[in-house]
């Protein structure tokens, strides 16, 4: 059995949908905070059990009988994510899971100024010491592009701090590739990049947006503190603003510059590019 945590979230839910196309429903389980929100999976034959990273006993029950568990990483900046992930790893080991697959972060290496890389590295260390086979999918940035591009359609410009090359990755592709890996015979050990095959900068994205729209979309580079001040003025709390500033600094330092081939290999096709996503207009 394959058990997916966080299966009512965007990535976890999409991964389960792709698993359902590849393996019988009775070979899939989900571990969720609120079982009512996973009723649509239960109706299709998926095993639904309550479990959260705060409740190790419930996790052990939700992982029972699983050969593989997909641990979708938490992202609450106010929580001790390493302790919560430790609960999940220990519950999986106690349940007799043979392989743990963890959703890590591209560029999770020492010295990365984007702070979430710290808890991803710490979680990978927990996995390394668990005694169980493990895979850390260092997923490329797969959030909505407008999170980085801002309201460029309205303003005609992409404003933000100096960046660097990033292999912006489509979340749907990450979910599909994760399902392929979980459902297939191929084993991938340790940390591996799961990213789009090409890294681009915001200058590149401005050029792409200009070509697609037929109007000039300018790239406006802002001073770091000027950008933070603008975020605060727009109502963004300081903590998430500075967290995002750390992401820009990591990008400009090259921490996200190197993509990997695994996503393309698992999909058996070329992943969606940023140009595809901008042309579709679905998420910017």
ZITAMO-V260065 format. One record per pair of residues at least 12 apart in sequence whose C-alpha atoms are under 8 Angstrom apart, sorted by sequence separation. I is the first residue (numbers start at 0). J is the second residue. D is the distance in whole Angstrom. If there is no record, write none. Layout:
BEGIN
{{I J D} {I J D}}
END
This chain:
BEGIN
{{3 15 7} {15 27 8} {48 60 8} {49 61 7} {72 84 7} {104 116 7} {107 119 7} {108 120 7} {123 135 7} {205 217 6} {34 47 7} {48 61 5} {107 120 6} {205 218 6} {227 240 6} {34 48 7} {47 61 8} {227 241 7} {34 49 6} {104 119 7} {29 45 7} {31 47 8} {33 49 6} {103 119 6} {202 218 6} {28 45 6} {29 46 6} {30 47 6} {31 48 7} {32 49 6} {70 87 7} {201 218 7} {227 244 8} {27 45 5} {28 46 4} {29 47 5} {30 48 5} {31 49 5} {32 50 5} {24 43 7} {25 44 6} {26 45 7} {27 46 6} {28 47 6} {29 48 6} {30 49 6} {31 50 5} {32 51 5} {24 44 5} {25 45 6} {28 48 8} {30 50 5} {31 51 6} {103 123 8} {173 193 7} {24 45 5} {25 46 7} {30 51 7} {173 194 8} {223 244 7} {6 29 6} {68 91 7} {3 27 8} {5 29 8} {6 30 7} {7 31 7} {0 25 8} {1 26 6} {2 27 6} {3 28 6} {4 29 6} {5 30 7} {6 31 6} {140 165 8} {0 26 5} {1 27 5} {2 28 4} {3 29 5} {4 30 5} {5 31 6} {140 166 7} {141 167 6} {168 194 6} {169 195 8} {0 27 6} {1 28 6} {2 29 5} {3 30 6} {4 31 6} {5 32 8} {99 126 8} {139 166 6} {140 167 5} {141 168 5} {142 169 8} {167 194 7} {168 195 5} {0 28 7} {2 30 7} {30 58 7} {62 90 7} {68 96 7} {139 167 6} {140 168 6} {141 169 5} {142 170 7} {166 194 6} {167 195 6} {7 36 7} {58 87 7} {62 91 6} {65 94 8} {66 95 8} {67 96 6} {70 99 7} {72 101 7} {139 168 5} {141 170 5} {166 195 5} {7 37 6} {53 83 6} {64 94 7} {65 95 7} {66 96 5} {67 97 6} {68 98 7} {69 99 6} {70 100 6} {71 101 6} {72 102 6} {107 137 7} {166 196 7} {6 37 8} {30 61 6} {52 83 5} {55 86 6} {59 90 5} {63 94 5} {64 95 8} {65 96 6} {66 97 5} {67 98 5} {68 99 5} {69 100 5} {70 101 5} {71 102 5} {72 103 7} {106 137 7} {166 197 5} {167 198 7} {29 61 8} {30 62 8} {52 84 7} {54 86 8} {55 87 7} {58 90 6} {59 91 7} {62 94 6} {63 95 8} {64 96 8} {65 97 8} {66 98 7} {67 99 6} {68 100 6} {69 101 6} {70 102 6} {99 131 7} {101 133 8} {103 135 6} {104 136 7} {105 137 4} {141 173 8} {165 197 8} {166 198 4} {167 199 8} {53 86 7} {58 91 8} {67 100 7} {69 102 8} {98 131 6} {99 132 6} {100 133 6} {101 134 6} {102 135 6} {103 136 5} {104 137 4} {105 138 5} {165 198 4} {166 199 6} {52 86 6} {56 90 8} {59 93 7} {60 94 8} {62 96 8} {97 131 6} {98 132 5} {99 133 5} {100 134 5} {101 135 5} {102 136 5} {103 137 4} {104 138 5} {105 139 5} {164 198 5} {165 199 5} {52 87 6} {55 90 6} {59 94 6} {96 131 8} {97 132 6} {98 133 5} {99 134 6} {100 135 6} {101 136 6} {102 137 6} {103 138 6} {104 139 7} {105 140 7} {138 173 7} {164 199 5} {165 200 6} {98 134 8} {100 136 7} {102 138 7} {104 140 8} {163 199 8} {164 200 5} {81 118 6} {85 122 7} {88 125 7} {92 129 7} {163 200 5} {164 201 8} {80 118 7} {81 119 8} {84 122 6} {88 126 7} {162 200 7} {163 201 8} {92 131 7} {162 201 7} {81 121 7} {85 125 7} {89 129 8} {74 115 8} {81 122 6} {88 129 7} {157 201 7} {157 205 7} {156 205 8} {134 187 6} {135 188 8} {137 190 7} {139 192 7} {148 201 8} {134 188 5} {135 189 6} {136 190 6} {137 191 6} {138 192 6} {139 193 6} {140 194 8} {133 188 6} {134 189 5} {135 190 4} {136 191 5} {137 192 5} {138 193 5} {139 194 5} {132 188 7} {133 189 6} {134 190 6} {135 191 6} {136 192 6} {137 193 6} {138 194 6} {139 195 7} {134 191 8} {136 193 6} {137 194 8} {198 255 8} {198 256 6} {157 216 7} {161 220 6} {198 257 7} {2 62 7} {11 71 7} {155 215 7} {156 216 5} {157 217 6} {158 218 6} {159 219 7} {160 220 5} {161 221 7} {198 258 7} {155 216 5} {156 217 4} {157 218 5} {158 219 5} {159 220 5} {160 221 5} {161 222 8} {197 258 6} {127 189 8} {155 217 6} {156 218 6} {157 219 6} {158 220 6} {159 221 5} {160 222 6} {161 223 8} {196 258 6} {2 65 6} {156 219 7} {158 221 7} {159 222 8} {160 223 5} {195 258 7} {196 259 6} {0 64 7} {1 65 6} {4 68 8} {194 258 6} {195 259 7} {196 260 6} {0 65 5} {1 66 6} {2 67 6} {3 68 6} {4 69 6} {5 70 8} {151 216 7} {193 258 8} {194 259 6} {195 260 8} {0 66 5} {1 67 5} {2 68 5} {3 69 5} {4 70 6} {5 71 6} {160 226 7} {192 258 7} {193 259 6} {194 260 8} {196 262 8} {208 274 8} {211 277 8} {0 67 7} {1 68 6} {2 69 6} {3 70 7} {4 71 6} {123 190 8} {159 226 6} {192 259 5} {193 260 8} {194 261 8} {195 262 7} {196 263 7} {207 274 6} {211 278 7} {1 69 8} {3 71 8} {191 259 8} {192 260 8} {193 261 6} {194 262 6} {195 263 8} {192 261 7} {193 262 5} {204 273 8} {208 277 7} {191 261 8} {204 274 8} {196 270 8} {195 270 6} {195 271 8} {195 272 7} {160 244 8} {163 247 8} {162 247 5} {165 250 7} {180 265 7} {161 247 7} {162 248 7} {164 250 6} {176 262 6} {179 265 6} {105 192 6} {160 247 7} {161 248 8} {163 250 5} {164 251 7} {179 266 8} {105 193 7} {162 250 5} {163 251 4} {105 194 8} {162 251 4} {163 252 7} {164 253 7} {166 255 7} {173 262 7} {176 265 5} {161 251 6} {163 253 6} {165 255 5} {166 256 7} {172 262 8} {176 266 6} {164 255 7} {165 256 5} {166 257 8} {175 266 7} {163 255 8} {164 256 5} {165 257 8} {166 258 6} {163 256 7} {172 266 8} {172 270 6} {172 271 7} {169 270 8} {168 270 8} {169 271 6} {168 271 7} {169 272 8} {168 272 7} {167 272 8} {168 273 8} {167 273 7} {67 181 7} {114 242 7} {113 242 7} {113 243 8} {114 245 7} {113 245 5} {112 245 5} {113 246 5} {112 246 7} {113 248 7} {148 283 8} {112 248 7} {113 249 6} {112 249 5} {145 282 7} {111 249 6} {144 282 6} {145 283 5} {143 282 5} {144 283 5} {143 283 7} {111 254 7} {106 254 5} {106 255 5} {105 255 6} {17 174 7} {13 171 7} {17 175 6} {21 179 8} {10 170 7} {14 174 5} {18 178 5} {22 182 7} {10 171 8} {13 174 6} {14 175 6} {17 178 6} {18 179 7} {21 182 7} {13 175 8} {17 179 8} {10 173 8} {11 174 7} {14 177 7} {15 178 7} {18 181 8} {10 174 6} {14 178 6} {18 182 7} {1 181 7}}
END
